[in-house]
Amino acid sequence: MKLSKGITGVLALAATAAFASALSAQTLQVLTAGSSAQFGPFAEAAWALATSGGATAYHYTVKSGACPTSTQNTTCYAYLNDSRSTSIAPEPGNLWVVWNSTGIWAYLSVDSTVGVRAFQAVPRATLALNLPATPQSAYNAYFDGKSDSTITTTVINALQGAALTAANTDIRPEDALFATNRSLSTLGYATTGNSLIGNAIQSAFGTSPAVAHPVSFSISSSGADPFSGTTPPAFVTIPIGAAPVVFLANAASGSVTANATNITTANAGILFSGTNCDSSMLGLTSGTAINPILREPLSGTMNTAQYSVFWPTYDQENNINDGNAAPGSTSNAGINPLQKKCTAGSGYRYRAVGTGDEVKAVQAAQTVTGGSAVTNAVGYSFFSYESTGTNASYKYLQLNGIDPLAYTGGSSYSTGALPSCSTSTTSGTYSCPMAGGASFINLRNGTYPAWSVYRLITDNNTRTGFTHTNAYYAQNLVTEAQALVNSTIPDFVPFNPVCSPTSTGSNDPGLDVYREHFVPTTITTVPNAISITADDGTPNTVNVSCSYNNPRAGYPHLTLGGTGEAGGDVGGAIEGPFTSVPPAGPVYATSPH
């Protein structure tokens, strides 16, 4: 908290004491970890909750560096501690914290799969903090015109060692378990002699590269935790909304990729599998090296792209672990961190870990560890105004000629320029295109193939000394995120219909497509075999009574979430949109994986 220089020492001490007393009644409402793509929208949602009713609130943001497995270094500011084994490495991530006199909200940005694993672990993973003395102001998502405040001792004490109350994920928990098992088995990232803990999957960029760790876990009451042998508690799934994965290309002056406008499903598979990394894959004149930037196989973004675009003809992990040595071995240079020449064409495949790492690698000529700057880069990311932003040095591509960002009432961005918000950081006002139910029309109508439903998983337990369940606090945060998406920052299509609070606003009809559910193939194998019956959810009619311009009263809508659905759905067949009550539909007899 910042104090005016004119306040005397006595008054400052009195004010600080009064503020500390007020904070003593604070409730840790949500402590979540997971999806880097959802980091920004949920920061804004927490800020909106904290400032509702005119309350005074504060925010703090820090960018955490990599954590060594033995001793935490000076830049490992925030990380998850999975205590099931001393061999499980700490999981660092960027952190935001929002608080007011009554509540605290916090989010650690890691992989979707890492977040799911940390939440489902028995015992559940906890947050560890080694924060710098002053805030970094590393994230400008709040649009309030204020710098980060110094985080208070009371807030730190509430978070230090606290177990997660939720996890944000781009894919269902079953798909997260599938991705983990695949990394540890098929992809060979397990450490020698230990099938439960994998080598750190490293980014190719930066002096302190980001990492992600595949570590075994279980989900639901039908399978015991592979480390502790204790049955994990049942979880509740809260659907948030759907967002498109967009393909990105460097657009810096002089780059060949600046001329690209479209990529086909077939060519995307060829390029990102390393089969041929030539400019002809982008519909351009051949002869120029194109360098695809892949995400780690634990990423929800990676799995969404993998199974909705590339699979089954192509695999992003093709020929990465080619039998020379384990991915974590220094004798197999070029695999981890990934810097591997493509089979044809003169380009290389590289790895980024996290949305920010991916976007930065495509956006500018980043220097790889021990190498040179990567030019003519292409990649992919879930779209959001916060993480993708707007920058003339990169652009987005259409997929099979279908624009992922086309919206009602506006043209598609035919030049590939990413849309941006008109903001005033001094007044805290902002205006974005696509709000009010106009966003992502090709996702809503089922023609754009690369998308997934964002979820938040939590449980219904009432913590000792707390009035409400974890699910209650989590649902409040999700509801606020959906309202903000409708009114101001359309990062995703809200899952449920959202009503405008004013007569001049528009209502969002919500999501009217879903993906068929199935049983992912590797989650029924040891060491953490579980039993799942795939279930698409229960068809239901949503009756919404909006005060203004109600677009969807009695409109049929599929209920997903809670206990109404089960199984994976990343890459499942797209169902909808619907003009009548959605059918229960057939589920996949076998996994599309």
N, C-alpha and C positions, 0 to 999 in steps of 0.2 A: 504494500500500500504506500502511495506517495503522499507526503505531507508538504504543505506550503513552507517555503523558507522563512516566512514571517512569523511562524508560530514559535513561541518561546519554548524552552526546554520543559518547563513545568506543564504547560498546556499539551505539549506533544506526548509526554508520558501519560497524562490523564486520558487523552484521546485514545492512545494505544491500549491502555488498560480497559477502557470502556468497550472498544472494538473487540478485544480478546474475550471479554466476558460475553458479548453478544454471540461470538462464534462458538462458544462452548455448547450451545444447543444445536449445532449443525448436524444434519443427517447426511451420511454418505448415501446419496440416492442411487447413483449408478457408477460402477467401476467396470468398464468394459475394455476389451482388447480384440484386435482382429483386423478386418479389412482396411487397407490403406485407402481404398477408393471412397469409403464412407467417412473418413476422418473429418473432412471439411463440413459436410452437411450436418453432422451430429455436433460439431463445435457450435455451429450457428443455432441448432435446436436447443442445446444446453444454455447458451447465452440468452435465448428468448425466454426460456423457463425461468432463469435466474433473475431476469429483469422485469418479469411480468408484474403488473400492478405498480410499476414505478420503483421497484426495489433497486437498491444499489448493489451492483455485482462487480466482480473482478475476474480477470482471466490471466492465465500463465501458460506459456508454450515453450517447449525446449526440444531441440533436435539431438537425439542421443546417438553417440558413436557406437562402434562395435565393442562387445565385451569379451575380453579374454576368458578362457575357461577357469583360470586359477585365481587371478587377481584383477579386480575391476580397475580399469584405467581412468584417467581424469575426465574423459569424454563419455564414459558409460553412465549417463545420467539417470536413465529410467529403464527398467527391464523386468521381465517376468521370471519368477523363481519357481521352477517345477521341482519340488523336493522329493519326488518319487525315487530318484537315484542321484547320487553325487556326481555321476557321469553325464547327467543331462546339463547341457550348457545353458547359461542365462540367455534370455531372448530379448535383446534391446529393441527399442522403438521410439519414434517421436511421440511426445506426450502433450496433450492439452488438459488443463484443469480449469473449471469454472466454479465459482462459489459466491454465495451471498451469506446473509446472517443466519440462514436456516438450512441451507443445503449445499452439497458438494457433488459435482459431476466430473468424471475423468475418463479419458480414452487413450490407450496405448496402441499406436499403429504398428501392427505386425502383419503377417500373412493371415488370410482367412482361416486356413487350416491350422496354423499355430494358435490362433485365438480359440478355435473350437477345441483343440487338444488341451490347451491350458484350462479351459472352463470344465471340460469333462474329466480331467485327471482326478484321481482319488489318492491323496488329498488334492484339492483344487489349487492351482497355481496362485501365487501371491505377487503383489507389486512391490518392487524394491526401488528405492530412490537414493540417489547420490547427487543431489541437485546443485547447480552452480549458485554462487552467492547472489548473482543478479540475473533477471530474466533475459532471454535471448531475443524476445520479440520476433521469433523465427516464423511466425505464421500470422497472416493478416486475413483471417476469415470472418472476423466479427463485424467489420464495417461500422465500428463505433467511433473511429477517429482517435482511439486511445492506445497507448503502448501497454504491453503487459505489465501487471502489477507484481511486486515482489510477493512471492507465495509465503503465507504465514506459517508459523510453527504449528498452530492448531490444525491447519489443513494438511500439512505434511504428516503430522502424527496420525490423522484419520486415514491417510492413504498408505503410510509405511507398513508393509507386512499384511495389508488387507487382501483377502481373497476376492477374486473376480465375482461380480454379481451377474455378469452377462458376457456375451461375445457377439461381435458383429461379423457376419460372414456373407460372401458373395455366392456361396453354394451351400446346399443342405449339408448337415452334419454327416450323413451317409456318404456323400461325395467327398467330404473332407477326409473321412477315414479311408476311402478308396485311394485318394491321392497320396496319403501317407503310406499305406501298404504298398502301393505301386513304387514309390520312391525307395522304400526299404528292400523291396524284393526284385521286381522286374527291372527297375532302373539301376539297381546296384549301389545305392548310396549308403547302405548299412556299413557300419564299421566292421573290421575283421573280427570275427568271433562273437559279435553281438548283433542279433537280428532286431533288437528293440530300439537301438539308438543309431542314428545315422551321422555321417560326416556333415559338417557345415556346408551348405550350398552357398557359394560365394558370388557376389557381384564382381564383374570385371572392372568396375570403375571406382575411382576415388582412392585416397591415401589410407582411409580406414573403411574398407569395403563393407557394405551391408551383407548380412548372412541370414540364412534360415535353416533351421534344424529339423529334419524328419525324426520324430520320436513316436513310438507306438502308444496307442491309447484305445479305449473302448467307448462306446456310447450306449445309453439306455440300460435298462435293468436286465436285459437278457445276456449280458456279457460282463465278466469280471475284468477289472483293470489288470493289464498284463504285468504290471510291476507290483502293486499292492495286493492284488487278489480280491479286492473289495468291490462290490457292485456299485457302479456309479448311480446317482439319483436320476430319476426321470427328468427330462428337460421339456420346456415349452418353447415352441417356435412362433415368433411374432413376425409375420411378413411385413416388409417395409415398402417395397416397390421394385420396379424393374428398370434397368439401365442398359444402354447399348455399349458393347465393346467396339471402339472405333479404331481403325488402322491409321497410323500416323506416319508422316514422312518428313524428313528434313527439307526445309524450303529456303535455306540460306542462299544468298547471292552466289551464283556459280555452281550450285549443286545440281546434279542431274535429276534428283528426286523432286526438285521444285516443279518439274514439268509433269509429274504424275498426277492423275485425277481419279484413277479407278484401279482396283485390283480384283481379280476373279478368285473364286474359291479355289479352283485348281492351282492357279499360280501362287496364291498365298501358301498353300500346302507345300508346293515345290520349294518356295523360297525359305520358309521357316523350318523346314525339315533339313535344309542344307543340301538338297538335291541339285539345285542350280541357283546361284546368287548373282544373277546377271540382270541388267536393266531391262531386258526384254520381258521379265516377269511382271513389270509394271506397265507394260504396253508401250515401252519406249524403244528407241533404237538400241540394239544390242552392243555390247562391248565395254560397258562400264560396270565396275564392281558395286554391288548393293550389299549393305551390311545389316542383316536383320538382328534386332535386339529382342531376345527371348526373355520371358519371365521364368522364375523358378517353378518347379513342378508342384510345389505346395500352394501356389498362388491360386486364388479363386478366379482371377482374371485369366491366368494361363489355362486353367481347366475349362473355362467357358469358351475361350478361343479354340482350344484343342478339340472339344467334342461338338461344337456347333459349326466349325468351319473346316478344320483339317482332317479329322478322323472320319472313317477308318482308313482312307487311302494313305494319309501322311501322318507322321508323328514328329512333334517338335524335338523329342529326345532321340530321334533317329541318329545312330552312329556317334552319340556323345560318349557313352560308356562302351567303347568298342573292344573291350577285352584286354587292352594293353596293361591296365592296372586299375585298382579301385579309384573312383572319382576323387577321393581325398588324398591320393598319393601324389607327391611331388614328381614322381618318375613319369607321370602321365600328363605332362605339361599341356595346357590348352583345354583341359576338360573342366577343371574346377580351380580357379574361375574359368568360365567358358570363353575360349578364344580359339575357335577351330575353323579352319578353312573349309569352305563348301566343296562338295564333290565336283561340281562343274561351276563355271563362272569363277571370277577371282575374288569374290567377297568372302567375308568371315561371319560366323555366328558369334554373338556375344551374349552375356547374361546380365540382366539387371534384377535387383531385388527390391520390390516395393514400387508403388505407382510413381512416386517422386523420382526415384532413380531411373525408371524407364523413360519418363517424359523428358528428363534432363538429358539422357543419353541420345534421344532422337533430336531434341531441340538444338543442341549445340555439339560441336566436335569435341567430345569428351576424350580424355587420354586414358587408355586402359592401363592397368597395372603392368609396369615393365614394358610397355609398348608405345604406340603412337596414337594420334588423335583419330577417332572414327568419323569418317565423313559419309555422305549418302546413306544415312541410317534410316531404317524403317522399323516400326514397332507397333504396339497396340496398347490400349488402355480403356478402362471404363471411363465414359465421359463424365466430367463434372466441371463446373465453373471454377472450383477451387484448385483442383489438382491438375487439370489440363490447361486452364487459364487461356490467355490469348498472347501469342508471340509470333511476330512475323517470320521468325526463323524456322517455323514448322507448320504443317497443315494436316488436315485429315483427308482420307480417301473414301470414295464410295466403294461399296462391296457388291460385285456383280451388277454395277450400275444403279444400285439402290442407295439412297442417301440416308445415313443413320440419324442425321440431325434436322431433316426437313420438318417443318412445323406448319400448323394451320395459320393462315393469314400472312405467311411470309414465304419467300422463295427459299429453295434449297441453297446451301452455300456452295455454289458451283465452282467458286475459285478455291475451295478447300480451306478458306480462312475460318478458324474456330470462332464461334460467337463469344461475345464478351458482355459483361454487365456494365451499365452506366452507373458509376458509384461516386459517392461523395463521402470520403472517410472523415471529413470534419463534422458533417451533420449526421452521419450514420444512415444515410438513405441510399438506396440502390434500386436499379430497375434492369431486369433481364428479359430478353425475348423468350418466347415459348411458354410463359406462365399462363395460369388459368385454363388448364386442360388442353393447351395447344401444342404441347411438346411431343416430339418423337413419333410422328404419325405413322411411320413405317414399322416401328416396333409395335405400336398399338394395333395396327391392322394385320400383323402377323407376317409381313413380307420381308422384313429385315431379320436375318437368321441369328446374328451374334448378340445374344443378350441373356441375362440371368436375373432371377429375383433375389434382391437383397433380403437378408433375414437378420433378426436378432434372436439369439437363444438365451434363455434364462430359466429360472425355476420358480415354483410357487411357494417356496418356504418363507415363513415370517422369521426374520432374524431376531435374536434375543434383544429386547429393549426397543424394537422397532414396531411401528404401527401397522405397516403394510408389507406385502410380499415383494420380493425382487421383481416379480413380473409386473406388479402395479407401477413401480417407479420406472421400469423399462418401457412399459406401454405409454406412459406419459411422455417420455422422450421421443419415442417413435411417432406418436400422434403429432407432436410439435414439429418434427422433421417433415412429416407429410403436409402439414399446414403451410410451412414455409416454402415447400416445393410448389404448392399451388399458388401462393400469393406473390412470391418474389424470386426464388432461386430454383428453377426447374431442373435439378440435377437428375431426377428420375421420375418415372410415372408412378404416382402413389398407388399402392395396392388397393386401398379402399377409396370410395368416393369422398371427396373433400369439399365442404361448403365454404363459400366466401363469406367473411364476416360483414361485408359491406354491399350496398346495392350497386356500386360501380364495379365490383369485382366479378370474376367468373368462377364457376364451379368446375372442379375436375371430376370427370365420370369414373376415374380409377382404371385399374387394369382389367382388361377383358380377354386376355389370352393367358394361357399357362402351358407348361410342358408336362408331357406324360412322365409318370414316375416308374421306377424300376428298381431292381436289386443290383447294385454294382457288384461285379464279379469277384473282386478280391476281398470283400468284407466278410465272406463266409469261410475264409481260410485261417489257419493258425498264424500268429499266436493269439489273436483276439477275435475268434470266430463268434459271430452273433447271428441271431435269427430275426429276419425282417420280412414282413409281407408288404409288398409295394401297395400303396394306396394313394390315389390322386386327390383325395379329399371328398367332402360331401357337397353336392350341388345345393345351392341356397339362393333365395331371392333377397337382395338387399333393398330395404325400403328406407330411403333417405329423404327426410323432409327438410330441405334447405329453405332459409328465409328468403333468399333471392335467387331467381333464375334457376330453379332446380332442374338439372338435366337428366336425373337418373332415378326418379322415384319409382320403386318397384322394378327397376331394371335387373335382369338376371345376372348373377355374379357368383363365381365359384369361391367357396370358403376354403382357404388353405391356412395351415398354421395350427397351433395348439396340438391336439391329438388327432386332428382330422386328416392328416397326410403322413405318409411314411415312405421311405426309400429315397434314392437319388433322383435328380431330375435334370442335371446339367447335360445338355445335348439331347434331351428327350424331345420327341416330336411335338411341334407347336399345335395346340388346340385353340380354336376360336379365331376371330371374335364371334360372340354368340348373339343370336336374336331371340333365343328362348332359353329356358333353364339348361345349363350345361349338362351333358350326359356324364354319368360316372365313367364311361369310356373303358376301353380295354387298357390294361397296363402292359408294359413290355414283359414278355415271357423270359427274355434274356436281356442282359444289359447292352445298351448301344455302345458301351465302352469296348 
